[in-house]
Amino acid sequence: MQALEQKILSEGIVLSDQVLKVDAFLNHQIDPVLMQQVGKEFAERFKDQGITKIITIEASGIAPAIMAGLELGVPVIFARKYQSLTLKDDLYRSKVFSFTKQTESTIAISKKHINQNDKALVIDDFLANGHAALALIDLIQQAQAEVIGVGIVIEKSFQSGRDLLIEKGYRVESLARVKSLANGQVEFVAEAE
Amino acid sequence: MQALEQKILSEGIVLSDQVLKVDAFLNHQIDPVLMQQVGKEFAERFKDQGITKIITIEASGIAPAIMAGLELGVPVIFARKYQSLTLKDDLYRSKVFSFTKQTESTIAISKKHINQNDKALVIDDFLANGHAALALIDLIQQAQAEVIGVGIVIEKSFQSGRDLLIEKGYRVESLARVKSLANGQVEFVAEAE
């Protein structure tokens, strides 16, 4: 997605050959117009799939997911990382290890909002090793709902997440695919690759 | 805002005379169409104020804030509750006590994304005692930016937050104002009150 790649090039910051910081438009400050374009692009790629729910994870997944939900006309559920006093329903739980924070956390969604009739699309801001996406898929499968695919805003294609998800049979649509962050430069996977 | 009040009546759950649970459309599952209406309503109320930034707090503030940002054509910053390894810039920090979780936490925004030329609108999902809103206002004022007002999706009018903010001179626009949750019933403040 060209507008997204342009934004990454102009406002993304390469912190190391592993870490791309996009706090200017996705992970801290958010560009609502770009998010709307992102939502439209996800909707275009996953239309006609009968999607009934979008599942994401707080906090940075919410903006792209809500815009995709608006375009597809379906509700969005964001998995919670911490149980709040008001999220005490019966929950589906899964564990996810964050390399960024070096902690394992439990994520959860309420059993009330997803069931075996749902066709769910997973959306997240980043795909790196795939742990977050797999935890979201696990939650969906606990509900016996169908996983239609995984929509990612920025994929770090040099990490193992994409291959892992495809190997397990999931469709992955990433709007920007970063091939390398070497030498402080963002290089994208060419469209045909 | 009538569509919001109807949604609260049909899908909100009164957990006690203090706690209204809206996990069906705002705090866990999100209704994107309602959020778009919420965003349009905030934009209508705060248009012509020269707003340049919307400031909210993760996670439940993001959906209404991003829709307001889309309508007003301005970026949204969500204050982070926990420092991540990639949010290491110079930060403005403020403390906020959560009655829901009974914990004090530090929230922060990067100094890079807000400055003295900004006119900021605070948006949050709930207004209860006002602590979260005041912490967001504190962050804005540390940046020497101007606070244009506070936009709230659901105000618990029987708690002290609204009066506290108005006493301090801030404009508060709440789209639904809950007068009472007594006897398991949601009662709204009448429009004229």
Boltz contact constraints between the chains, C-beta under 6 A:
constraints:
  - contact:
      token1: [A, 21]
      token2: [B, 86]
      max_distance: 6.0
  - contact:
      token1: [A, 28]
      token2: [B, 110]
      max_distance: 6.0
  - contact:
      token1: [A, 29]
      token2: [B, 75]
      max_distance: 6.0
  - contact:
      token1: [A, 29]
      token2: [B, 77]
      max_distance: 6.0
  - contact:
      token1: [A, 29]
      token2: [B, 113]
      max_distance: 6.0
  - contact:
      token1: [A, 30]
      token2: [B, 66]
      max_distance: 6.0
  - contact:
      token1: [A, 30]
      token2: [B, 76]
      max_distance: 6.0
  - contact:
      token1: [A, 31]
      token2: [B, 75]
      max_distance: 6.0
  - contact:
      token1: [A, 32]
      token2: [B, 66]
      max_distance: 6.0
  - contact:
      token1: [A, 32]
      token2: [B, 69]
      max_distance: 6.0
  - contact:
      token1: [A, 32]
      token2: [B, 70]
      max_distance: 6.0
  - contact:
      token1: [A, 36]
      token2: [B, 70]
      max_distance: 6.0
  - contact:
      token1: [A, 58]
      token2: [B, 59]
      max_distance: 6.0
  - contact:
      token1: [A, 59]
      token2: [B, 58]
      max_distance: 6.0
  - contact:
      token1: [A, 59]
      token2: [B, 59]
      max_distance: 6.0
  - contact:
      token1: [A, 62]
      token2: [B, 62]
      max_distance: 6.0
  - contact:
      token1: [A, 62]
      token2: [B, 63]
      max_distance: 6.0
  - contact:
      token1: [A, 63]
      token2: [B, 62]
      max_distance: 6.0
  - contact:
      token1: [A, 63]
      token2: [B, 66]
      max_distance: 6.0
  - contact:
      token1: [A, 66]
      token2: [B, 30]
      max_distance: 6.0
  - contact:
      token1: [A, 66]
      token2: [B, 32]
      max_distance: 6.0
  - contact:
      token1: [A, 66]
      token2: [B, 63]
      max_distance: 6.0
  - contact:
      token1: [A, 69]
      token2: [B, 32]
      max_distance: 6.0
  - contact:
      token1: [A, 70]
      token2: [B, 32]
      max_distance: 6.0
  - contact:
      token1: [A, 70]
      token2: [B, 36]
      max_distance: 6.0
  - contact:
      token1: [A, 75]
      token2: [B, 29]
      max_distance: 6.0
  - contact:
      token1: [A, 75]
      token2: [B, 31]
      max_distance: 6.0
  - contact:
      token1: [A, 76]
      token2: [B, 30]
      max_distance: 6.0
  - contact:
      token1: [A, 77]
      token2: [B, 29]
      max_distance: 6.0
  - contact:
      token1: [A, 84]
      token2: [B, 100]
      max_distance: 6.0
  - contact:
      token1: [A, 85]
      token2: [B, 100]
      max_distance: 6.0
  - contact:
      token1: [A, 86]
      token2: [B, 21]
      max_distance: 6.0
  - contact:
      token1: [A, 100]
      token2: [B, 84]
      max_distance: 6.0
  - contact:
      token1: [A, 100]
      token2: [B, 85]
      max_distance: 6.0
  - contact:
      token1: [A, 110]
      token2: [B, 28]
      max_distance: 6.0
  - contact:
      token1: [A, 113]
      token2: [B, 29]
      max_distance: 6.0
